[in-house]
Amino acid sequence: MRGRLTDLVRIAVSLVGLVAVLLTQDLNQVLHLLSSLAWWPFVISLFLFLLGSFVRAYRWGALVWALGIEASWVRLTSLFFVGTFYNLFLPTGLGGDAVKMYELSRDDGDAASAVSSVLVDRFLGLFVLLAMALLVLAGSHQLVRPDVRAVIVVGFFGCLLGVLLLLQRTWIEDWGRRLGLDRLLGRFMILRQLYGSIHLYGTAALARATMASVVWNLILILVYYLIGLSVGVDISIGYYLLFVPVISVLLVVPSVGGLGIREGATVLLFSRVGVSDAQALALALAYDVLLVASALIGGAIYISQGLAGLRQK
C-alpha cells in the first residue's frame, strides 16, 4: 500500500509540474524551436551524454571495486542504462538506483555494499557539482539572483557536513548513542552492515571517484550548453555552471525521472538571465530527448539480458 502511494505521489508531482509548465508557455513557439534546432550541437550533446554513462560507471566502479566486489566496467555501465530505463519508463517504487543496488547485490551477494556504493556514488556526484558551482560563484556571484546563490551555498555546505560526519565516525557513534540510533542499528542487520561498509572506502578509491565525478559533471554542463546552442540560447557557459547544480538539487523532489521538476526549474532559472521562456522550455525538452535515448538503450539491454536468462533456463 505504501509503495503504491509513493508511486502515485511521484506520478502526480511529474504530471502537475509538466502541465503547469506547458499550459503557461507558447507551445507553438517551443515546437518551432525544437523542429528547427541546430543539429550538430545537439548530436554532439547526445554523443557526450551517452559517453558520460561510461564515466559515471567508472565513478561507481571505483567505489564498488574498493569494497572487493567483482563487477566489470561493462556490467556497471549496462546497469546505468537499465537504471535510466526504470526511472523514465517504469514509474514504480523500484527506481533506477534500487535496480542497480538489487542487480549488483545479486552478482556479489553483499546487499549492504551494493546499497552503500550507489548512495555514495550519488552523493559524490552532487557534492562535486555543487563544489564546482561554488567556485564559479566566488568569482561571478553577480550572474545570479540571491536565492540561486543560497541554494548553491546551502547545498554545498550541507554535503560538506555529510562528508565530515562520514569521515569522523566517532561523531556519528556518539550522537547515535545519545539519540538511541545505536539500538536501531543493532536491531536491523542490514543497517549495521550498510553503516560499516561506508567506512571501507580508501582514500585512493574516493580520489578516483571524485575525479571521475569532475569529468562527468563537466560533460553534463557542456551537454546543457550545446543543447542551449541548438535551440538558440546565447549566454555564457558560466550560467550553466551555476544553474545545472541547482536543477540537480531540485531533482531530489519525488517525481518520475525528474519530469516536471527539471522543466519547471530550467524555465525559472534561465528566464531570469534574458533567455525566453520558450527557449528555456525547449532546452529542457531537448534534454529530455537525451534521457529517452539513454533509457531506450537501457530497455534494449534489459530485454536482451532477460532473453539471455530465458535461453539459459
N, C-alpha and C positions, 0 to 999 in steps of 0.2 A: 504493500500500500504506500509506504513512504517513498519507494523508488518511483512509482507511478506519479506521485505528487511532484517529485523533483523533476521528472521528465516534463510534466505539464507546465511547471514554472519556467523551465528553460525554453520550451516552445513558445509560451506566452510572451516572455521577455523579447525573444527574437522577432516574433510577429508584430508586437506593439512597436518595437523600435523601427522595424522596416516600414511599417505602414505610416508611422509618424514622419519619417524622413521622406518617403516617396510622395505623400499627399501634400507636403509643403514645398515641393520643388517643381520646376518646369520640366516635366519628364520628356517633352518633345526636344528640348534643348539638350538634355542629358543623352538621349538616344542619338541625337545628331553628333554629339561629341564622340560617342562610342563607335558609331558607324564610320566616322571619318578619322579615327585615331591614326597617328603615325605608326606604321607597323614595325619599323626597325628598332626603335627603343623598346616597344612592347615585347617583341620576340626575344630581344636580349634580356629583358627583365624576366621573362618566363624561363629562359635557359639558366640564368643566375639563381632564380628561386628554386628550381629543381636541383641544381648543383648544391645549393645550400643544405639540402636534406642529407647529403653525404657528410658535410661539415658538422651538422648537428648530431649525426650518428657517431662521428668520431668523438665529439664532446661527451656524449653519453657513454661511449665505449671507454674513454679514459677513466671514467668512474667505475664502470662495470668491471673492467679488467683489473682495477686496483683491488676489487673485492674477491678476486680469484674466480670470477665467473667466466667460463669459456663460451664466448659468443663472437662470431666473426663480424667484421665491419659490414659485410654484405647483409648478414642477418639483421643487424641493428638498423641498417638503412631501410630494409624492407618493412620492418616494424614501424618506422617513422611514417612511411607512406600509408600503411594499413591504419595506423592511428589517425591520420588525417581523414581517411575514408570514414571511419567510425564517427569522428567528430562532426563531419559535414552531412553525411547521408543516413546515419543511423542515430537519431536523437534519442538514445536510450541512456539509462544510468551507467551503461558500460561505455564510457567515453574513451577517447584515444589513449590517454595516459593509463587508464585502467587496463586497456588491451595490451599495452606494452608491458605493464607490470605482470599481467597474467601469463602472457606468452613467454616472457623471459623466465619467470618462475617455473614454468613447465619445462623449459630447456635445462635449467640448473637444479631445480628442486629447492631453492632458497628464496622463499617469498619475501622475507624481510629485506634482503639485499636488493632484490628486484625493485621493491617499492622505494627503498632508500635512494637507489641510483636515479630513478625517474624524478623523484621530488627534488633532489639536489641538482640534477640537470636543469630542471625548470627554474629553480631558484638562481642558479648561476647565470642563466640567460638573461633574466630580468635585472639582476644586480649589475651585470656588466653594461647592459643597455642604459640603465639609469646613471651609472658612473660616467659613461661617455657623454650623456646629455648634460650632466652637471659640469663637466669640463668645458663644454661649449657655452653653457650658461654663464660661467665665470667670466668669460671674455665678451659675451654679447647678450647680456640679460635684457637689453632694451628691445630685442627682437620679439619678445613675447609678453603677454599680459601677466600681472602678478599671480593670478590664480593658476596659470600654467606653471609658472616658476615654483609655486607652492607644492604642486603635485610632484614635480621632479625632486625637489629638496626633501620633502617628507618621505617620498617613496625610497629615495636613496638611503637616507639615514635609518629608515625602518629596516631595510635589507641589511645595512651595516650592523645594526643591533642584533639581527638574526645571526650574522657571521660571528660576532663576538660571543654570543651565547653558545654557539656550536663549538667554538674553539675553547671556551672556558667551561669545561664540563662540570667543574665543581660548583659553578654558579647555578646551573640548572638543577643539579642534585640537591643543593642546599635549599633552593626555592621550592623544589619538588616536595621535599620533606615537610616544609612549612605549610604548603598548600594541600598536602595529602596526595599529591600525584604519584608518589613512590608506591602507594598501595594500588593505584590504578595500573602502573607498570607491572607490578607483581601479579596482579590478577589476570592480565591479558598477556600471554606469552609473546604474541606477535608484536605488541607494542614495545616490550622489553628488547626483543631482537632488533626491531627497527631502530630503536634508540641507540643500541650498541653499535649497529653497523654504520651509523652516520659518522662515528669517530674513527673508522678504519681507513679512511681515505688519506693517503700520504700527501706530502707537500708537492711532490713531483706530479702526481695524478691531478691534483687540484690546479696546478700551474698549467698543465696541458689542457685541461678542460676550460680553464679561463681564457687561454689564448685562442682556442677553437671558438669560444663564445664571442670574443672580439671580432674574429674573422667573419662569423655568421652575422653578427649584428651590423657590421659594415656592409655586408652583402644585402641585408634586409633594407637598410637605409638607401643604398644605391638602387635597389629594386623599386622602392617607392618613388625615388627621384626620376627614374627612367619612365615609370608609368605616368608620372606627372607630365613629363615632356610629351608623352604620346597623346595626352588629352589637352595639351596647350597650356599647362601650368608653368609659368615662367617666374620662379622665385629661387632664391639662394638655397643650396643644399643644406645650409645651416638650419633652416626652418625644419627640415626633415629630421635632422639630428635631435631637435628639441621635441617635435611632435610625435614621432614614432614611439618613443618610450612612454609618452602619456597614453597613447592609444593602447599600447601593450598592457599598461597598468589597469586600464578600464576593462580589459577583456577578462579580468577575474570575476566580473559580474556574470552570474549563471546565464547561459544562452546556448544556442545551437551553433557551435563553431564560431562564436563571436558575431554572428549575423545580427544586424540591428544595432548592436553596440558599436562595432567598427565604423559602420556607415555614418551613424549619428556623430560620433567623436571626430571623424575626419572632416565632415561638413562644419562642425562647430569650431574646430581649431583653424583650419585653413581659410575659412571665410573671414577670419579676423585679420589676415595679413594680405588682403587685396585679391584673393582668389574668389571667383564667383562660386555661388552655391552649386551651380550646375557642374562646374569643373571639379569641385571638391567631391561631389557625389559620383561623378564619372570616374574619378581617381579611385574611390573606394570600391566601386562595382568592377572596375578593371582588375583590381587586386583580388576580388572575389573569384574572377575567372582563373587566376593563377592557383588559387586554393582548390577550385573544382578540378583543374587539370591534375594537380597533385593527388587529389582524392580519387580520381578515376584510375590513376596508376596504382594507388593503394588497393582499389577494388579489384583490379586485374590480378594483382599479386595475391590478394585474399582468396579469390576464386581459384586461381591456379594451385595454390597451396591446398585448398580444400579438395580439389580434384586429385591432386597427388596423394593425399591421405586416403581417399576412397580407393585408388588403384592399389595402394599398399595393403588395404584390408581385403 
